[in-house]
Amino acid sequence: MAVRGRPTPQAESLEGDRPRFKDRAIDEFRDAGLNPYLVEHSTYGRPLLTADQAWRLRGRWHEEFGREAPLHVEIGSGNGFFLAEVARRNPDANVLGLEIRYKRTVMCAKKLDLAGVTNGRIARYHAAYLDDLFEPGTLSALYVNHPDPWPKERHEKNRLISRWFLEDVARLLRPGAPFRLKSDFEDNVRRVPKLLEADGDGVPAPPLPFRITGIADDIVTGPAPWPDDIETNYQKKFRLKGEPVYAIELVRTDGPFPA
Ligand SMILES: C[S@@+](CC[C@H](N)C(=O)[O-])C[C@H]1O[C@@H](n2cnc3c(N)ncnc32)[C@H](O)[C@@H]1O
């Protein structure tokens, strides 16, 4: 994922400009036998959706969940603990996790099953192509917890927290909906207020329609900028190491999306 420019799409366009990410066939992997999760990912079924199943649900997520309900999305669900807990605590919401790694999609599906929730799904998809999955103004909450930090300068282009990503978030959230970010990498949180008004090079850009409702320097020793924080797997690792976790909450304002 690129901090200044969006990464190159992986898939050829099938419908208009979508999808830009796709499942790879098992026989495309030379070492497929070494990763049992490749097969398990494709055969698991609900609550796990493959990339090809997921992008077809754009504008129709209510059909997948069997009801109209606010849609909450988590990016990079990891082992699925946070995802399952969001689903458990929000029975009136449809909750979808996005995860790029095969093994982790399976782990998330098992966590959702274990939690006994019916309002949670995990889909394998790339966070750089959220437009493939969602129509503008349709998300009621978006969570990103400990995105891969890519701390080295030369890897900065891989960071998710970027101007194009915040533009995506502004386009997809409903007015009044929150975007909550937690990170062990301080710059991921510190750069957000700047990116609301400038591009990744610091060149002024049209203001994005967000209000910063809270920012915290360390939610290990102090409160998160929202009530009832759910500790993620990575967050726990940093707490146990005695290292800080930074957090910020933005709320989508009514303002129109900048031209
Ligand atoms: C550092 S881990 C954090 C996991 C979890 N959120 C937590 O806090 O415990 C980052 C997660 O993001 C996933 N990830 C990385 N790049 C991604 C992308 N482009 N799209 C979706 N998920 C991605 C990784 O596979 C990994 O599970």
Ligand as a Chemical Component Dictionary entry (heavy atoms), coordinates in Angstrom:
data_LIG
# 
_chem_comp.id                   LIG 
_chem_comp.type                 NON-POLYMER 
_chem_comp.pdbx_formal_charge   0 
_chem_comp.three_letter_code    LIG 
# 
loop_
_chem_comp_atom.comp_id 
_chem_comp_atom.atom_id 
_chem_comp_atom.alt_atom_id 
_chem_comp_atom.type_symbol 
_chem_comp_atom.charge 
_chem_comp_atom.model_Cartn_x 
_chem_comp_atom.model_Cartn_y 
_chem_comp_atom.model_Cartn_z 
_chem_comp_atom.pdbx_ordinal 
LIG C1  C1  C 0  0.086  -5.730 12.514 1  
LIG S1  S1  S 1  -1.267 -6.735 12.113 2  
LIG C2  C2  C 0  -2.553 -6.157 13.242 3  
LIG C3  C3  C 0  -3.660 -7.179 13.428 4  
LIG C4  C4  C 0  -4.831 -6.721 14.280 5  
LIG N1  N1  N 0  -5.518 -5.588 13.697 6  
LIG C5  C5  C 0  -4.394 -6.396 15.681 7  
LIG O1  O1  O 0  -4.408 -5.214 16.058 8  
LIG O2  O2  O -1 -4.065 -7.335 16.426 9  
LIG C6  C6  C 0  -1.808 -6.043 10.554 10 
LIG C7  C7  C 0  -2.858 -6.864 9.850  11 
LIG O3  O3  O 0  -3.254 -6.207 8.653  12 
LIG C8  C8  C 0  -3.305 -7.162 7.611  13 
LIG N2  N2  N 0  -3.070 -6.432 6.346  14 
LIG C9  C9  C 0  -1.892 -5.969 5.885  15 
LIG N3  N3  N 0  -2.064 -5.360 4.690  16 
LIG C10 C10 C 0  -3.384 -5.449 4.391  17 
LIG C11 C11 C 0  -4.186 -5.010 3.294  18 
LIG N4  N4  N 0  -3.652 -4.381 2.265  19 
LIG N5  N5  N 0  -5.509 -5.265 3.307  20 
LIG C12 C12 C 0  -6.068 -5.925 4.361  21 
LIG N6  N6  N 0  -5.359 -6.362 5.438  22 
LIG C13 C13 C 0  -4.042 -6.131 5.453  23 
LIG C14 C14 C 0  -2.200 -8.148 7.953  24 
LIG O4  O4  O 0  -2.345 -9.390 7.308  25 
LIG C15 C15 C 0  -2.359 -8.241 9.460  26 
LIG O5  O5  O 0  -3.293 -9.201 9.849  27 
# 
loop_
_chem_comp_bond.comp_id 
_chem_comp_bond.atom_id_1 
_chem_comp_bond.atom_id_2 
_chem_comp_bond.value_order 
_chem_comp_bond.pdbx_ordinal 
LIG C1  S1  SING 1  
LIG S1  C2  SING 2  
LIG S1  C6  SING 3  
LIG C2  C3  SING 4  
LIG C3  C4  SING 5  
LIG C4  N1  SING 6  
LIG C4  C5  SING 7  
LIG C5  O1  DOUB 8  
LIG C5  O2  SING 9  
LIG C6  C7  SING 10 
LIG C7  O3  SING 11 
LIG C7  C15 SING 12 
LIG O3  C8  SING 13 
LIG C8  N2  SING 14 
LIG C8  C14 SING 15 
LIG N2  C9  SING 16 
LIG N2  C13 SING 17 
LIG C9  N3  DOUB 18 
LIG N3  C10 SING 19 
LIG C10 C11 SING 20 
LIG C10 C13 DOUB 21 
LIG C11 N4  SING 22 
LIG C11 N5  DOUB 23 
LIG N5  C12 SING 24 
LIG C12 N6  DOUB 25 
LIG N6  C13 SING 26 
LIG C14 O4  SING 27 
LIG C14 C15 SING 28 
LIG C15 O5  SING 29 
# 
